[in-house]
Amino acid sequence: MLQIYQAKNFEIYHFDLFRIEDEIEALDIGIEEMLYSGGMCFIEWPEKISNLLPDNVIWSYIRTNEDNTRTITVEL
């Protein structure tokens, strides 16, 4: 559900929120502290906590195409 990596000057948080039920469960694991810690957060299934996300989110989508290639889309 949560992996923390130490970069040179900040922490990187990787959240896989597939199994959480609601935003309260995310708050219980301390997600809000990590989102606003100054670290970098990568979140799978972010729509489950959309009301908790800061304004400066960069959305990225990875889609598998019919020919098994992938298309990456980034929205600022």
C-alpha positions in Angstrom: 0.0 0.0 0.0 2.8 2.5 0.8 6.5 2.4 -0.1 8.9 5.2 1.0 12.2 5.8 -0.8 14.9 8.2 0.2 16.1 10.5 -2.6 19.1 12.8 -2.1 17.2 15.7 -0.7 13.6 14.5 -0.2 11.5 11.4 0.2 9.5 9.7 -2.5 6.1 8.2 -1.5 4.5 5.5 -3.7 0.9 4.8 -2.8 -1.2 2.0 -4.2 -4.7 2.9 -3.1 -6.5 0.0 -4.9 -7.6 -1.7 -1.7 -8.7 1.4 0.4 -12.4 1.9 0.8 -12.6 5.6 1.3 -10.7 8.9 2.1 -11.0 8.3 5.8 -8.9 5.1 5.5 -6.3 7.1 3.6 -6.3 9.7 6.3 -5.8 7.0 8.9 -2.6 5.9 7.2 -1.3 9.5 7.3 -1.6 10.3 3.6 -2.3 14.0 4.1 1.0 14.5 6.0 2.9 12.9 3.2 1.0 14.8 0.4 2.1 18.1 2.0 5.5 17.0 3.3 7.5 18.5 0.4 8.3 15.1 -0.9 7.3 13.6 -4.2 4.1 11.4 -4.3 3.2 8.8 -6.9 -0.4 7.6 -6.4 -2.1 4.7 -8.1 -5.9 5.0 -8.0 -5.8 8.7 -7.0 -9.5 9.1 -7.8 -10.2 7.4 -4.5 -8.8 10.4 -2.6 -9.6 13.2 -5.1 -10.9 15.6 -2.3 -7.5 15.2 -0.5 -5.2 16.0 -3.4 -3.4 19.4 -3.5 -3.9 21.8 -6.4 -0.5 21.2 -8.0 -1.2 17.6 -9.1 0.3 16.3 -12.3 -1.9 13.6 -13.7 -0.3 10.8 -15.8 -2.1 7.9 -17.5 -0.6 4.8 -18.9 -2.9 2.9 -21.4 -2.2 -0.4 -23.1 -3.0 -0.3 -26.8 -4.4 -3.1 -28.9 -0.9 -3.9 -30.2 0.4 -4.2 -26.6 2.3 -0.9 -26.9 1.6 1.8 -24.3 0.5 5.4 -24.5 1.5 7.8 -21.7 -0.5 11.0 -21.3 0.5 13.8 -18.9 -1.9 16.6 -17.8 -0.7 19.6 -15.9 
